[in-house]
Amino acid sequence: MVNILWKNIKQSSALLFLLPILSFECSCSSFDELDSSLQNTDNSTQVLLEKAKSKLLAMGLDTLGMEDAGKYYLVENDILVEKQALLSNIETRQFSTQYVVPARSSVRIMVDNSISSTSGWVEAVKDVIEIYNENTGLKLSYVDTAPDILIKKGFIGREDVCAEGVFPISDCKPGAFININNHFYADIDGYLNHRQKVFLLMHEMGHNLGLRHSDCKKWGEKVNPEGMVLVPNTPEIDSDSFMNSGTCGYEWKGLSSFDKLTLETLWPYYYTFTIHFVDADVPDINVKQNNEYYLSRYLIPEKKGYVFSGWRNTLQAYSPFCYNSALKMNRTLYATWRQPHGLTKEYVYTGEGENSVTFYLSSATPVTFTSKVNRALNSWYDLRKHEGTYSKLEKLNDTFCKTTLIIDMRNKEMWASDDVNQISRSATFMLEEGQYKLTSSITTKLGDQNYTESGRHGSVESIVEYY
């Protein structure tokens, strides 16, 4: 319904149209981000006028000789159309282009080396990567070479535009770059704080992945060539969306609920399920990821007076849980408990090659696995440059729940100075019921040890302790 108000203007009757919500086909032909402090310019007024003309033409009105009459536009000499109704009450929705980066894609992102390392853009893009990874089934990563999306500085042509992204040109690859305006009217590195940089890059990254402006229909942006696809179940208005236009200078405060829906709809996780735990003070785990999920061996619940004895798949039958079994759907796991017994210690030493012992666990048990390496005549450099110095724990005679755990300290602890004679590493985790072999090994690449007690090159001690 259109309300009509009669007024006398220039000795003729003028119709005032108080418009209901209007819906016109449009899209994002560009995605420049305007500094909100620069919106009230002659240029933006002209843009609004052009948009108003397109709406009036769609209504069947002649815009030739159209005049600005304060709160109204005067068209066809005697018809007044209210500006606010014309330009504001238009649908705002979440839209994508016809090409969207496929779900579960890996996307490599890099800030160009020409951008100062102290500018804050690297830190901002790493936060953006984390946000997209947490809320989509995409796998974004920061790289130093060969990016899919390069964030660089470039000339955009307008001093009030902060940045621009590039829409995907196929279903396989994201837009190739994000341009940060090096012609901005202020020093953009200092003009935007960290949260503002995050907002800007979240928005531009959305374009590179295939998102349109949420308000592209509101502002009459054209459909082609990018295409405009409505994301199902998104609302007509979302003023909080990070994909609205004209948002340069906004600070990141999180995703709106419909932003989250958009991201989950376009880039869903392959696996989405819940793990529920019974008889253990452990909160449910809500899994949302693309790869199969493995329950951590380091998740060890506690109960006063008892030792955790592993998870069961069913409450009644004997059905021990195997940590090597991938979880792919909703699952309930039942905790089991036993009385503690005295400390048991499994120990094996070597000063020459490998040496092993075996032991048996009658139930799933938390164990502490420790590796100690003792240096003798050789330096830590000599020991770490050759393979073969480690502690290993492996499950025997169980093809279904096979387990091998190795502590190799060449990547960290062996970088100690040579006034240090012993290094060690420990870890506490769950082991399933079964027979195990504990192995100590020292490299044989440094020549004969001469079978001395401490070894010419050193020795390795491996220890497993449990109650």
C-alpha positions as CSV (number, residue, x, y, z in Angstrom):
1,M,0.0,0.0,0.0
2,V,1.2,3.5,-0.9
3,N,0.2,6.4,1.3
4,I,-0.6,9.6,-0.6
5,L,-0.3,13.1,0.8
6,W,-1.5,16.1,-1.2
7,K,0.6,19.4,-1.1
8,N,0.5,22.6,-3.2
9,I,3.8,23.2,-5.0
10,K,4.2,25.7,-7.8
11,Q,0.5,26.1,-8.2
12,S,0.1,22.3,-8.9
13,S,-0.8,19.3,-7.0
14,A,2.2,17.2,-5.8
15,L,2.0,13.6,-4.8
16,L,4.1,12.5,-1.8
17,F,4.9,8.8,-1.9
18,L,5.7,7.4,1.5
19,L,7.3,4.2,0.2
20,P,7.1,0.7,1.7
21,I,10.1,-1.6,1.5
22,L,11.3,-1.7,-2.1
23,S,13.2,-4.6,-3.7
24,F,15.3,-4.2,-6.8
25,E,17.8,-6.4,-8.5
26,C,21.3,-5.2,-8.0
27,S,24.8,-6.3,-7.0
28,C,28.3,-5.2,-5.9
29,S,30.1,-3.9,-9.0
30,S,32.9,-2.6,-6.8
31,F,33.9,-3.2,-3.2
32,D,35.9,-0.1,-2.2
33,E,35.8,0.6,1.5
34,L,34.9,4.2,2.2
35,D,36.2,6.1,5.2
36,S,33.0,6.7,7.1
37,S,34.2,10.2,8.0
38,L,34.2,11.2,4.3
39,Q,30.7,10.1,3.4
40,N,29.2,13.6,3.3
41,T,30.9,14.8,0.1
42,D,29.7,16.1,-3.2
43,N,30.7,12.8,-4.8
44,S,28.7,10.7,-2.4
45,T,25.7,13.0,-2.9
46,Q,26.0,12.4,-6.6
47,V,26.2,8.7,-6.0
48,L,23.0,8.8,-4.0
49,L,21.3,10.8,-6.7
50,E,22.1,8.2,-9.3
51,K,20.9,5.5,-7.1
52,A,17.7,7.4,-6.5
53,K,17.2,7.8,-10.2
54,S,17.5,4.1,-10.8
55,K,14.9,3.4,-8.1
56,L,12.5,6.0,-9.6
57,L,12.9,4.5,-13.1
58,A,12.1,1.1,-11.7
59,M,8.9,2.6,-10.3
60,G,8.0,3.8,-13.7
61,L,8.7,7.5,-13.1
62,D,10.4,9.8,-15.5
63,T,13.6,11.3,-14.0
64,L,14.1,13.9,-16.7
65,G,14.1,17.3,-14.9
66,M,14.2,15.6,-11.5
67,E,14.9,18.2,-8.7
68,D,16.2,18.0,-5.1
69,A,13.4,19.4,-2.8
70,G,15.0,19.0,0.6
71,K,13.6,15.8,2.2
72,Y,12.1,14.9,-1.2
73,Y,12.8,14.4,-4.8
74,L,10.4,16.2,-7.2
75,V,9.8,14.3,-10.4
76,E,7.4,14.8,-13.3
77,N,6.9,18.4,-12.1
78,D,4.3,17.5,-9.5
79,I,5.3,14.3,-7.7
80,L,7.2,14.3,-4.4
81,V,9.1,11.1,-3.4
82,E,10.5,11.0,0.2
83,K,14.3,10.5,0.1
84,Q,14.5,8.4,3.3
85,A,11.8,6.0,2.1
86,L,13.4,5.7,-1.3
87,L,17.0,5.1,-0.2
88,S,16.7,3.5,3.2
89,N,13.8,1.0,3.1
90,I,15.4,-1.4,0.7
91,E,16.3,-5.0,1.4
92,T,19.7,-5.8,2.9
93,R,20.8,-9.4,2.7
94,Q,23.9,-11.6,2.7
95,F,25.1,-12.3,-0.9
96,S,27.8,-14.2,-2.6
97,T,29.2,-14.0,-6.1
98,Q,28.5,-16.8,-8.6
99,Y,32.0,-18.1,-7.9
100,V,32.8,-19.0,-4.3
101,V,36.0,-20.7,-3.0
102,P,35.1,-24.4,-2.5
103,A,34.4,-25.7,1.0
104,R,37.4,-27.3,2.7
105,S,39.9,-25.4,0.5
106,S,43.4,-24.5,1.7
107,V,44.2,-20.9,1.1
108,R,47.7,-19.5,1.5
109,I,48.0,-15.8,2.5
110,M,51.0,-13.5,2.6
111,V,51.7,-9.8,3.3
112,D,54.0,-8.5,0.6
113,N,57.6,-7.9,1.7
114,S,57.4,-4.3,0.5
115,I,55.1,-3.6,3.4
116,S,56.9,-2.6,6.6
117,S,57.2,-5.3,9.2
118,T,56.3,-2.8,11.9
119,S,53.1,-1.6,10.1
120,G,50.9,-4.1,11.9
121,W,49.4,-5.7,8.8
122,V,51.0,-9.1,9.4
123,E,49.6,-9.3,12.9
124,A,46.2,-8.3,11.7
125,V,46.0,-10.8,8.9
126,K,47.0,-13.6,11.3
127,D,44.1,-12.7,13.5
128,V,41.9,-12.7,10.4
129,I,43.1,-16.2,9.4
130,E,42.3,-17.4,12.9
131,I,38.8,-16.0,12.7
132,Y,38.0,-17.6,9.4
133,N,39.5,-20.9,10.5
134,E,37.4,-21.0,13.6
135,N,34.1,-20.2,11.8
136,T,34.5,-22.0,8.4
137,G,35.6,-25.3,7.0
138,L,38.3,-23.5,5.1
139,K,42.0,-23.9,6.0
140,L,43.7,-20.5,5.8
141,S,47.4,-20.3,6.6
142,Y,50.1,-17.6,6.6
143,V,53.0,-18.3,4.3
144,D,56.2,-16.6,3.2
145,T,56.2,-17.7,-0.4
146,A,53.7,-18.6,-3.2
147,P,50.5,-17.2,-1.7
148,D,47.0,-17.6,-3.1
149,I,46.1,-14.2,-1.8
150,L,48.8,-11.5,-1.7
151,I,48.2,-8.5,0.6
152,K,50.0,-5.5,-1.0
153,K,49.9,-1.8,-1.3
154,G,48.9,-0.2,-4.5
155,F,47.3,2.9,-6.1
156,I,43.5,2.8,-6.0
157,G,42.8,6.3,-7.4
158,R,40.7,7.8,-4.6
159,E,42.0,9.2,-1.4
160,D,38.9,8.1,0.6
161,V,39.2,4.4,-0.2
162,C,41.1,2.2,2.3
163,A,41.4,-1.0,0.4
164,E,40.0,-3.3,-2.3
165,G,39.8,-7.0,-2.8
166,V,39.3,-9.2,-5.9
167,F,36.4,-11.5,-6.5
168,P,37.2,-15.1,-7.5
169,I,37.1,-15.7,-11.2
170,S,36.5,-19.4,-11.0
171,D,35.2,-22.0,-8.6
172,C,38.7,-23.1,-7.7
173,K,40.8,-20.1,-6.6
174,P,40.2,-17.0,-4.5
175,G,40.8,-13.5,-5.7
176,A,44.6,-13.1,-6.1
177,F,45.3,-10.0,-4.1
178,I,44.1,-7.4,-1.6
179,N,45.2,-3.8,-2.4
180,I,45.8,-1.5,0.6
181,N,45.6,2.1,-0.7
182,N,49.0,3.8,-0.8
183,H,47.2,6.9,-2.0
184,F,45.0,7.2,1.1
185,Y,44.5,10.8,2.4
186,A,46.4,9.8,5.6
187,D,49.1,7.4,6.6
188,I,46.9,4.3,6.6
189,D,49.3,2.3,8.7
190,G,48.9,4.7,11.6
191,Y,45.4,5.8,10.7
192,L,44.0,2.4,11.5
193,N,44.5,0.7,14.8
194,H,44.9,-3.1,15.1
195,R,41.1,-3.8,15.5
196,Q,40.3,-1.6,12.5
197,K,42.9,-3.4,10.4
198,V,41.3,-6.7,11.4
199,F,37.9,-5.4,10.4
200,L,39.1,-4.1,7.0
201,L,41.0,-7.4,6.2
202,M,38.0,-9.5,7.3
203,H,35.9,-7.6,4.9
204,E,38.3,-7.6,1.9
205,M,39.1,-11.3,2.5
206,G,35.4,-12.0,2.3
207,H,35.4,-10.5,-1.2
208,N,38.4,-12.6,-2.2
209,L,36.6,-15.7,-1.0
210,G,33.4,-14.8,-2.9
211,L,31.3,-12.6,-0.5
212,R,29.3,-9.6,-1.8
213,H,28.4,-6.6,0.2
214,S,25.5,-7.4,2.6
215,D,23.9,-4.1,1.5
216,C,24.6,-4.4,-2.2
217,K,20.9,-4.6,-3.0
218,K,20.2,-1.6,-0.7
219,W,22.6,0.5,-2.7
220,G,21.7,-0.7,-6.2
221,E,24.9,-2.3,-7.1
222,K,24.7,-4.2,-10.4
223,V,24.4,-8.0,-10.7
224,N,26.8,-8.8,-13.5
225,P,29.4,-9.9,-14.2
226,E,30.2,-11.2,-10.7
227,G,26.7,-12.5,-10.1
228,M,24.6,-12.1,-6.9
229,V,23.5,-15.2,-5.0
230,L,21.4,-14.9,-1.9
231,V,22.7,-16.9,1.0
232,P,19.8,-19.1,2.2
233,N,18.1,-18.1,5.5
234,T,19.9,-14.8,5.9
235,P,17.8,-11.8,6.9
236,E,16.6,-8.8,5.0
237,I,18.5,-6.5,7.3
238,D,21.8,-7.1,9.1
239,S,23.3,-3.7,10.1
240,D,26.0,-5.6,12.1
241,S,27.4,-7.5,9.2
242,F,31.1,-7.1,8.6
243,M,30.3,-7.3,4.8
244,N,28.3,-4.0,4.8
245,S,29.9,-1.3,2.6
246,G,31.4,1.9,3.8
247,T,33.0,0.4,6.9
248,C,36.6,1.5,6.7
249,G,37.5,2.7,10.2
250,Y,35.1,0.3,12.0
251,E,36.7,-1.8,14.8
252,W,36.4,-5.5,14.9
253,K,33.9,-6.7,17.5
254,G,33.1,-10.1,16.3
255,L,30.8,-11.8,13.8
256,S,27.1,-11.2,13.9
257,S,24.9,-14.3,14.2
258,F,24.0,-14.0,10.5
259,D,27.6,-13.6,9.5
260,K,28.3,-16.9,11.2
261,L,25.3,-18.5,9.4
262,T,26.7,-17.2,6.1
263,L,30.2,-18.6,6.7
264,E,28.9,-21.9,7.9
265,T,26.5,-22.2,4.9
266,L,29.1,-21.4,2.2
267,W,32.0,-23.2,3.8
268,P,30.7,-25.9,6.1
269,Y,32.9,-28.2,8.1
270,Y,33.0,-31.8,6.8
271,Y,32.7,-33.1,10.4
272,T,30.3,-31.6,12.9
273,F,29.5,-33.6,16.0
274,T,29.6,-33.8,19.8
275,I,31.5,-36.1,22.1
276,H,29.7,-36.5,25.5
277,F,31.4,-38.0,28.5
278,V,29.7,-39.9,31.3
279,D,31.0,-40.3,34.9
280,A,33.9,-37.8,34.4
281,D,34.2,-34.1,35.0
282,V,34.9,-33.4,31.4
283,P,32.8,-30.9,29.3
284,D,31.4,-32.0,26.0
285,I,33.7,-31.6,23.0
286,N,32.0,-30.0,20.0
287,V,33.9,-31.0,16.9
288,K,33.8,-28.7,13.8
289,Q,36.7,-29.6,11.4
290,N,37.4,-31.1,8.0
291,N,39.7,-33.9,9.2
292,E,38.8,-37.0,11.2
293,Y,39.0,-36.3,14.9
294,Y,41.1,-38.2,17.4
295,L,40.5,-37.9,21.1
296,S,43.6,-36.7,22.9
297,R,45.6,-39.1,25.1
298,Y,46.4,-36.1,27.3
299,L,42.8,-35.8,28.4
300,I,42.9,-37.5,31.8
301,P,40.0,-36.9,34.1
302,E,40.5,-37.1,37.9
303,K,38.4,-38.6,40.6
304,K,39.4,-38.5,44.3
305,G,40.7,-41.9,45.5
306,Y,40.7,-43.5,42.0
307,V,42.9,-43.8,38.9
308,F,41.3,-43.2,35.5
309,S,41.2,-46.5,33.7
310,G,40.2,-45.4,30.2
311,W,37.0,-44.8,28.2
312,R,34.4,-47.4,27.2
313,N,32.3,-47.2,24.1
314,T,29.3,-48.8,25.9
315,L,28.2,-48.9,29.5
316,Q,27.5,-52.6,30.0
317,A,29.7,-54.6,27.6
318,Y,33.5,-54.7,27.7
319,S,34.3,-52.2,24.9
320,P,37.6,-50.4,25.6
321,F,38.2,-47.2,23.6
322,C,41.2,-47.0,21.2
323,Y,42.8,-43.6,20.9
324,N,43.9,-44.4,17.3
325,S,40.2,-44.8,16.2
326,A,38.9,-41.7,14.3
327,L,35.7,-40.2,15.6
328,K,33.3,-39.0,12.8
329,M,29.9,-38.7,14.5
330,N,28.1,-38.1,17.8
331,R,29.6,-40.3,20.5
332,T,29.1,-41.0,24.2
333,L,32.1,-42.3,26.1
334,Y,31.9,-43.8,29.6
335,A,34.8,-43.3,32.1
336,T,36.1,-46.3,34.0
337,W,38.0,-46.1,37.3
338,R,40.1,-48.4,39.5
339,Q,41.8,-48.3,42.8
340,P,45.5,-47.1,42.7
341,H,48.4,-49.4,43.4
342,G,52.1,-48.8,44.2
343,L,54.3,-47.0,41.7
344,T,55.6,-49.3,38.9
345,K,58.7,-48.3,37.0
346,E,59.8,-49.7,33.7
347,Y,63.4,-48.9,32.8
348,V,65.9,-49.5,30.0
349,Y,69.4,-48.2,29.4
350,T,71.8,-48.3,26.5
351,G,75.3,-47.1,25.9
352,E,75.6,-48.9,22.5
353,G,72.9,-49.0,19.8
354,E,69.4,-50.2,20.9
355,N,68.3,-52.0,24.0
356,S,64.7,-52.9,25.0
357,V,62.4,-54.3,27.7
358,T,58.7,-55.4,27.5
359,F,55.9,-55.0,30.0
360,Y,52.1,-55.5,30.2
361,L,49.3,-53.1,31.2
362,S,46.2,-55.0,32.5
363,S,44.0,-51.9,31.8
364,A,44.2,-48.5,30.2
365,T,46.4,-46.4,32.5
366,P,47.9,-42.9,32.7
367,V,51.7,-43.2,32.3
368,T,54.6,-40.8,32.5
369,F,57.2,-41.5,29.7
370,T,60.6,-40.0,30.3
371,S,63.7,-39.9,28.0
372,K,67.2,-39.0,29.3
373,V,70.3,-38.5,27.2
374,N,73.7,-38.4,28.8
375,R,76.5,-36.8,26.9
376,A,80.1,-38.3,27.1
377,L,83.0,-37.4,24.8
378,N,81.0,-36.1,21.9
379,S,79.3,-32.7,21.7
380,W,75.6,-32.2,21.5
381,Y,76.2,-31.1,18.0
382,D,77.7,-34.5,17.2
383,L,74.7,-36.3,18.7
384,R,72.0,-34.2,17.1
385,K,73.3,-34.2,13.6
386,H,72.9,-38.0,13.3
387,E,69.7,-40.0,13.6
388,G,69.3,-42.8,16.1
389,T,69.3,-41.2,19.6
390,Y,65.8,-41.5,21.1
391,S,63.4,-43.3,23.4
392,K,60.6,-45.3,21.9
393,L,57.4,-46.9,23.3
394,E,55.4,-49.2,21.1
395,K,52.4,-51.5,21.5
396,L,52.9,-55.1,20.4
397,N,50.6,-57.7,18.9
398,D,47.6,-55.4,18.3
399,T,47.0,-54.4,14.7
400,F,43.7,-52.7,15.5
401,C,45.1,-50.3,18.2
402,K,48.7,-50.1,17.2
403,T,50.6,-47.4,19.1
404,T,54.2,-46.0,18.6
405,L,55.4,-43.0,20.6
406,I,59.0,-41.6,20.2
407,I,60.9,-38.9,22.1
408,D,63.6,-37.5,19.9
409,M,65.3,-34.4,21.4
410,R,67.4,-33.4,18.5
411,N,65.0,-30.6,17.6
412,K,65.1,-28.9,20.9
413,E,66.9,-30.1,24.0
414,M,70.1,-31.2,22.2
415,W,70.8,-27.6,21.3
416,A,72.1,-27.2,24.9
417,S,75.6,-25.9,25.5
418,D,78.4,-28.5,26.1
419,D,78.7,-27.6,29.8
420,V,75.3,-29.5,30.2
421,N,75.8,-33.2,30.5
422,Q,72.2,-34.5,30.6
423,I,69.0,-33.5,29.0
424,S,65.5,-35.0,29.5
425,R,61.9,-34.7,28.4
426,S,58.7,-36.2,30.0
427,A,55.1,-36.5,28.9
428,T,52.0,-37.9,30.8
429,F,49.3,-39.5,28.7
430,M,46.9,-42.6,28.4
431,L,48.0,-46.0,27.2
432,E,45.5,-48.7,26.3
433,E,45.6,-52.2,27.8
434,G,48.2,-54.5,26.2
435,Q,51.8,-55.4,25.9
436,Y,54.4,-52.8,25.2
437,K,58.1,-52.6,24.3
438,L,60.3,-49.8,25.7
439,T,63.4,-49.0,23.7
440,S,66.5,-46.8,24.4
441,S,68.7,-46.0,21.4
442,I,71.9,-44.1,20.8
443,T,73.3,-43.3,17.4
444,T,75.8,-45.7,15.9
445,K,76.9,-43.2,13.3
446,L,79.8,-41.9,15.5
447,G,81.8,-45.1,15.6
448,D,82.3,-47.9,18.1
449,Q,81.4,-47.1,21.7
450,N,84.1,-49.6,23.0
451,Y,81.3,-51.0,25.2
452,T,82.4,-48.7,28.1
453,E,79.8,-48.3,30.9
454,S,78.9,-44.7,30.0
455,G,79.7,-45.1,26.3
456,R,82.2,-43.0,24.4
457,H,79.4,-40.9,22.8
458,G,76.9,-41.0,25.7
459,S,73.9,-43.1,26.8
460,V,70.1,-43.1,26.8
461,E,67.7,-43.9,29.6
462,S,64.0,-44.6,28.9
463,I,61.5,-44.8,31.8
464,V,57.7,-45.5,32.0
465,E,56.0,-44.9,35.4
466,Y,52.4,-45.6,36.5
467,Y,50.3,-46.4,39.5
